[in-house]
Amino acid sequence: MTRSLSAPPTLRQIQEWMAASILPGAPADSSTSLDAWLHVPPPARIPDRLAVYRNGYPARIAESLAETYPAVAHVLGDRAFAALVDRYVAGVPLTSYNLNDAGAELPAFLRDDPCTAALPFLPDLAVLEWRVATAFHAFDPEPLDPRALSWTLDDWAGAVLEFQPSVSVLTSRWPLLDLWTAREAAAGVCDIAHLERSQHIIVRRHSSTVRCELVSADEANTIRLLLAGRCLADAVESLVAAGADPPNVAEWFSRWTGCGMLATAHRRVP
């Protein structure tokens, strides 16, 4: 039996009622009605006013996903992408108030989505686009200036390097950078037979622009080890032990510092 509140509803009751009225899958308390406390000027009707929010919510989610995943949307086309968004909104409960977070689960969602059967690179492409989105919103402090540190070569060998929060590295068996850069090209069908070509990509922010750049497998693996907290010497030793040629770390380090990818460095504690 539904009962109307005799006292004004609390803020929490209003929030829960609004969520149940608008959000897909939100729990509703069917025992309490706020109808007696809702008023709209005639001839407007309460259900019509709520429908504006109910219909607008998925539209805003779709806009957010299209903005975050332009390459995925380009590959799928408007109709298939709209259908994907509908499945995603229906199947993934969104827990953040920030629309920038709406697409956080899409890469994982795509792994089991039907459209991935024909386009197996889509989950990896979505991972790249999510890395781009998070890099854009990351807070990067002032970059490291190695000249400010009076360190010896041994100090640098044992250094633990910390990259900017916007920096990440991604390896895929698909040419993700080619697919990502083609997101604004004329629509076309991807030739899957010729797509399987691995790439190693650094994602980083430069000023207000996010850049995606190809690097060698050795450099990508070195950055991964450094991001995991390994010191510079240990990272190089791990690569050599795995059969890699001795890497040109000095060249990489010069480029990393030159483009502001490093935030800080500290000596490894014995």
Phi, psi and omega in degrees: 000131181272134179240145176271144180287134178274336177252156178305140180292151176283165178301320180296318179298320179295316181297315181294322179293318178296317179299315180294332181279338189243314190277135176296131175079001180289139181293142180240141175266095185288352182275348184236133178243138176256009185304323183292343182257004181258134181220134174227148180291137178294150007268017181296152179240143181303313179301324179293319179295318178295326181297330177300315179288318183297320179279331181286331182300305179297331178294320178292322176297317179299318178297318180296316180294320179295325179287323182280328186237061181293327180289319176299316179297322180295316181295317184284326188090160189301312186293313181293324178293319178299320178294321177298316179300318179299316179294320181295313181296322180287331187256345184239113177290128181270128188250355182254144176284347186267122180297338176297339181267359188299328184265013185301325185264002184296318178305315178292320180299322183292337182298330181247009181277146182302328184292341180286339179300320179272338183231075189293347179277352187301316179301317179293321178296321178293323176300314179301314182293326176292323176298321178297315181296315181290327176296321181297323184265359182289152176262108179262124175286182177300137183289160179293135171247101184302335181293340179281352181251121180271070185255151173275172177299323178295322177300315182291325178298324180265012184284140170260115184265136176247120180279162175299149178303335182280350186273133172211167179228143185221133176240134180217152175280000178250152179282073187298322182296322177296317179294321182291318181288342179271008185294339180254008180280169177301143182300141179197166181269131179287134177272095186300328183299335183247013184269335189288096182207109189293149177219149176243125191231133169263132173252127180209157177255136175237109186061239181258013183242136175266131181245141174241125187226141177284140174225170178287163178298321180295317179294318179299316180292324177297315179298320178301315180296320179291321177297332179278359176100006177285147177283167187300314182296319180295322180296317180293317179299322179295321179293315181295320179296333179275002176100004180281152173293151177305118187285156178273075186294325181300319179294316178299313183300319179299319180289319180299314180288324182297327181257011173076023182286337183264136180265318181198174177211147175217155180288142178293135177282126181301000000 
